[in-house]
Amino acid sequence: MRNSKMLFRILVAVVALSLVLAACGPGPSTTPEAPGDATEVLTDEAPAGRSVATFIYTQEFDTLSPLYTDMWFAWTTWQLFLNWAWEYDENNEAFPVLVTEIPSIDNGGISADGMTITMQLRDDLTWSDGEPLTSDDFVFTWEMAVSPTNAVTSSYPYSEIDSVEAPDPQTVVVNFSYPFAPWLATLWHGILPAHVLRPIYEAEGTIDNADWLRNPTVGYGPYVFDEWESGSYVRFVRNENYWGEPANIDEIFIRFVPDDASQVAALQAGDADLGTFPAYSDVPTLQNAGLEIVIQPNGYNEGLFLLVSAERGHPALLDVNVRLAIAMGIDRESINRDLLLGLTRAPASFWDAMPYYNDPPVDLYPYDPEGARQLLDAAGWIDTNDDGVRDKDGVELEIDYGTNIREIRQDVQAVIQQQLAEIGIAVNLFSSDDDIFFASYGEGGPAAIGDYDLMEWSDGPLFPDPDVYYWLCDEIPTDEYPAGSNWFFLCDEELDGLIQLQASQVNPEERQQTISQINQLFHDQVYWIGLWQDPDVWIVSPRLVNVSFSGVTPLFSIAEWEMVEP
Amino acid sequence: MTRYIFRRLLQGIPLLLIISIILFALMMNMGDPVATMGGRRPPRAADYERLRRQLGLDKPIYTQYLYWLIGNDWARIDLDGDGVAETPGTRRGVLRGDFGTSIVNRGQPVLEIISERLPNTLLLMVAAEVCIILGALLVGVYSALRQYSILDHFLTTLLFIGYSMPIFFIALLSMYLFAVLFKRWGLPYLPTVGMFDPQIGKTPGQVALHMVLPVLSISLISFAAYSRYIRSTMLEVLSQDYIRTAKSKGLSRQTVVFIHALKNASLPIVTIIGLDLPLLLGGAVVTERIFAWPGMGRLFLDHVGRGDLPVVMGILMMIAVAVIVFQIITDVVYAWLDPRIRYEA
């Protein structure tokens, strides 16, 4: 009995201790705590009367530092504390933020040969610690992106730059090694604080382990980073040293809620003010709860990539008429209407969200099963053995269709399998986690090694830039080049030439002409079949007003948002 | 006894080594961590190759294991891809207490990541375990004393309904009922997700309030198994001769049940609890995900999905060590509770 009592006391003590530990927190508070100031730590109460907007992110970002992550949630969060040099409004149009005007050939910001871009910075830019933000910070950002000792996620586009110069504190001169067309969409997505990170780089030879990457306490946006508790939340508070108009809301509290159903419940219960990417099937529930659904095009389209390779793919897909028959055998309007509740639409073009480049606009492949059957008949694919599947020269028209794990994708796979069966094409379905599906050729990734004749994922051009590069001939993966991104093993020399040409055309009109040719070639050759526009979907509580989103820099207007009592 | 414990600890060393080799080999085939670094599109080829080199993922598996185990500060590595290994390694290896840094949370030490989450998991799981043990003791003892009574049948049915339901269903159902609907009906309601309300702050009261639903969900699942186990061991003990003797001596019912019966019935339960305790460190994967509780279960899930080998190996090795240590502790406690048991060195 005495032992039981002791055990009970120990357990109670452990629970009480854990409660206190959890409450006073592993939270990586950036403000040093005074030793012995237990009262302040234990209460940890928020000041009363503040306006706090609670966002739900369904994924936690890996880091908050520019250069070190390509996660959408991190990119989106940068608008809070690290503005881009120029951002994009609700029409996805660029507007200057850190620069006085966006460089162009007309204003002299772009040299005649398209290889030099000169930017003039605002003269009132300051970091949240009061240090001025100058051209030196831009130079440092470029240096860190291309340093071989920094394991940045992507050194592109900085790797294409020969040099970055800072002739004076407000002037940045970028020299490319060739005319670099996608500069507007890719340059200066957040600037690193040279005065914080340079001493670390000089001491350690890398900034990989710098605390600022995870706790970027010094920023220059309308908000400033306060704290990040792993797996739980990130808090931003208003930047009192902001050089622009001060933000209306006192605090932005981002909570990580990985489960879709929990996000819906939290929004319904009023425990959050903003949600992201709900399942389409949850949209009516959320609307019935008085929440607004905002759909913002972002350049991404869910689509089918076709493996066009004599060595690796199904021989039928070498014939453009078979590819066209597949496109005509899929009822994409019904997929959008029934599975996606009419909230999206089928894209005709890879550049569907960019009307300027989808001009003249290409037509949506019609849903025409009878026409598809005739095309297959004409191509010689006929069901000779009465097994319900067409064949030719002893080869069955049976194709493999792979995608990564996402509920809606599995649903669409099943629908397409059924629809293609009706025109005599058998489809084997495969799905795997992202880290397996997107693994490289060298790692034996099933998509990269040509295991699938049809591959489905959401992708697009380098939005808002129209650049594409997957289909370049020299991107076909090989044992010598296992990281190649042309997983379609397709080398169309005309397409290759046009893709290379547009990448160096800094004149927008000339580039538009080239992209239009690529667009038409894509459509005529059926290299890609769009399924639905894959926009950003936001859930907004009635407590948030004056809210607008961009498809490129979603929270571009965060400083103007306000909170009201509904 | 001391020699016995020492011998068991020594036996644990080769066991841990074998476990680490098996887990490492399995993890190496779980996916490509660099494949998901490109955000919504695959990473560019040049970045892909550079990252694999910088993160040491281009090395053969035995080299990667060796670096993980004993570090690479004795070797030089090729960071810039020029084919010349000129940069000294910095990792000290697990044997010297360095579990490396996360691939996902670039640069953050694994032990730091785990230590951020462990208190949250301990809080949730220990609270749930206390609820489970206390509740199961009450129900199990009552059911044994009132075998086949109406309440016994009722409790048994109720517990098995809870036991047979998947935890995600219980979790979501309780969240919807006690948080969403109760609020809509104007009743006192519970919070849905997280550890506290940002308007109020992270106070002990807020944390306790946010624990209610996750603890309830975990408890309901494990309650049935424990209580049935206690019921059956109590029934077995209550039919022993010494209980009849105790009753015939005129001892009170309370003394017979709680001093003579329950103490002896608790011996096998201690074994079960001892085996369960190390698993508490792993957290409750589903419950933590649904209630957005920042514990070890979610940490494991998030990082295993992105092939973050250092973090996943850190978690798994911590659990492996805990299993070995708790097994030894269970054996010791068993001997402490039952004087008949003696361990020979």
Contacts between the chains, C-beta under 8 A, distances in Angstrom:
chain1	res1	chain2	res2	distance
A	1	B	258	6.6
A	1	B	259	5.6
A	1	B	263	6.6
A	3	B	263	7.8
A	3	B	336	7.7
A	3	B	337	6.5
A	4	B	262	7.7
A	4	B	263	7.3
A	4	B	266	7.2
A	11	B	126	7.0
A	11	B	129	7.6
A	11	B	130	5.0
A	11	B	133	7.7
A	12	B	130	7.4
A	14	B	122	7.5
A	14	B	126	5.2
A	15	B	123	7.3
A	15	B	126	5.4
A	15	B	127	5.2
A	15	B	130	5.9
A	18	B	119	6.1
A	18	B	122	4.9
A	18	B	123	3.7
A	18	B	126	5.9
A	18	B	127	7.5
A	19	B	123	6.0
A	19	B	127	8.0
A	19	B	204	5.5
A	19	B	207	6.2
A	19	B	208	6.4
A	20	B	204	6.3
A	21	B	119	4.5
A	21	B	123	7.2
A	22	B	119	5.2
A	22	B	120	5.4
A	22	B	123	4.6
A	22	B	195	7.0
A	22	B	207	5.5
A	23	B	202	5.6
A	23	B	203	6.2
A	23	B	204	4.3
A	23	B	206	7.6
A	23	B	207	4.7
A	24	B	202	8.0
A	25	B	202	6.0
A	26	B	115	6.9
A	26	B	116	4.4
A	26	B	117	7.6
A	26	B	119	5.8
A	26	B	120	7.4
A	27	B	202	7.1
A	28	B	116	7.3
A	42	B	204	7.2
A	43	B	201	7.5
A	43	B	203	6.2
A	44	B	201	5.1
A	44	B	202	4.8
A	44	B	203	6.1
A	45	B	200	6.6
A	45	B	201	4.1
A	45	B	203	5.9
A	46	B	198	6.6
A	46	B	199	6.1
A	46	B	200	6.0
A	46	B	201	3.9
A	50	B	199	7.6
A	52	B	198	5.1
A	52	B	199	5.5
A	54	B	198	5.9
A	56	B	193	8.0
A	60	B	302	6.7
A	62	B	104	4.6
A	62	B	105	5.5
A	62	B	106	6.9
A	63	B	105	6.2
A	63	B	106	5.6
A	63	B	107	8.0
A	68	B	106	5.4
A	69	B	37	7.9
A	69	B	39	7.8
A	70	B	37	6.3
A	70	B	38	5.3
A	70	B	39	3.4
A	70	B	43	7.5
A	71	B	39	5.5
A	72	B	39	5.9
A	72	B	40	6.0
A	75	B	39	7.5
A	148	B	79	5.6
A	148	B	80	3.6
A	148	B	81	7.2
A	149	B	79	5.7
A	149	B	80	7.7
A	149	B	87	7.4
A	151	B	50	7.9
A	151	B	51	6.2
A	151	B	54	4.1
A	151	B	55	6.2
A	151	B	106	6.4
A	153	B	37	5.2
A	153	B	38	7.6
A	153	B	43	7.4
A	153	B	47	6.8
A	153	B	51	7.2
A	154	B	38	7.3
A	154	B	43	6.7
A	154	B	44	6.3
A	154	B	47	4.6
A	155	B	46	7.5
A	155	B	47	6.4
A	155	B	50	7.2
A	156	B	44	5.6
A	156	B	46	7.5
A	156	B	47	6.7
A	159	B	46	6.9
A	208	B	106	6.1
A	208	B	107	4.7
A	209	B	101	7.3
A	209	B	107	4.1
A	210	B	107	7.2
A	213	B	106	6.7
A	213	B	107	6.1
A	214	B	105	6.8
A	214	B	107	7.5
A	214	B	108	6.1
A	229	B	116	7.2
A	229	B	294	6.4
A	230	B	105	7.9
A	230	B	113	6.5
A	230	B	116	4.5
A	230	B	117	6.3
A	230	B	294	6.3
A	230	B	299	7.6
A	231	B	116	7.7
A	231	B	117	6.1
A	231	B	120	7.7
A	231	B	294	3.1
A	231	B	295	7.2
A	231	B	298	5.4
A	231	B	299	6.2
A	231	B	302	7.5
A	232	B	120	7.8
A	232	B	194	6.6
A	232	B	195	6.0
A	232	B	292	7.5
A	232	B	294	3.8
A	233	B	194	6.9
A	233	B	198	7.4
A	235	B	198	7.2
A	251	B	198	7.2
A	253	B	198	4.0
A	255	B	193	6.7
A	255	B	194	5.3
A	255	B	198	7.9
A	255	B	292	6.5
A	256	B	292	6.3
A	256	B	294	7.7
A	257	B	193	5.1
A	257	B	194	7.6
A	257	B	292	4.3
A	258	B	289	5.4
A	258	B	292	7.0
A	258	B	298	6.9
A	258	B	301	7.9
A	258	B	302	7.5
A	259	B	289	5.3
A	259	B	290	5.0
A	259	B	292	7.4
A	261	B	172	5.5
A	261	B	290	7.4
A	262	B	172	7.5
A	262	B	175	6.8
A	262	B	192	6.6
A	262	B	193	5.4
A	262	B	289	7.9
A	262	B	290	5.2
A	262	B	291	7.0
A	262	B	292	6.2
A	265	B	172	7.4
A	265	B	175	5.1
A	265	B	176	5.8
A	265	B	179	6.4
A	265	B	180	5.4
A	265	B	192	5.0
A	265	B	193	7.7
A	266	B	192	4.3
A	266	B	193	4.9
A	268	B	180	5.0
A	269	B	179	4.9
A	269	B	180	4.8
A	269	B	183	5.5
A	269	B	189	7.4
A	269	B	191	7.8
A	269	B	192	5.0
A	270	B	183	7.2
A	271	B	179	7.6
A	271	B	191	6.2
A	271	B	192	4.9
A	271	B	193	6.5
A	271	B	194	7.7
A	271	B	197	7.8
A	300	B	40	6.6
A	433	B	31	6.2
A	433	B	305	6.4
A	434	B	31	7.8
A	434	B	35	6.9
A	434	B	36	4.9
A	434	B	305	7.5
A	434	B	306	7.9
A	435	B	30	7.4
A	435	B	31	3.0
A	435	B	32	5.5
A	435	B	33	6.6
A	435	B	35	5.2
A	435	B	36	5.2
A	435	B	305	6.8
A	435	B	306	6.0
A	435	B	307	4.8
A	436	B	31	4.7
A	436	B	32	7.5
A	436	B	35	7.8
A	437	B	35	7.9
A	438	B	32	7.5
A	438	B	35	4.1
A	438	B	36	6.4
A	438	B	38	7.7
A	438	B	42	5.1
A	439	B	31	6.4
A	439	B	32	3.8
A	439	B	35	4.6
A	440	B	32	6.5
A	440	B	34	7.7
A	440	B	35	6.6
A	440	B	42	7.9
A	440	B	48	6.0
A	443	B	32	4.5
A	443	B	35	7.2
A	445	B	32	6.8
A	445	B	35	6.6
A	458	B	40	6.4
A	459	B	40	7.3
A	459	B	41	5.5
A	469	B	44	8.0
A	475	B	45	6.7
A	481	B	45	7.2
A	483	B	45	3.8
A	483	B	46	7.5
A	483	B	48	4.2
A	483	B	49	4.8
A	484	B	45	5.7
A	485	B	42	5.9
A	485	B	44	7.0
A	485	B	45	5.6
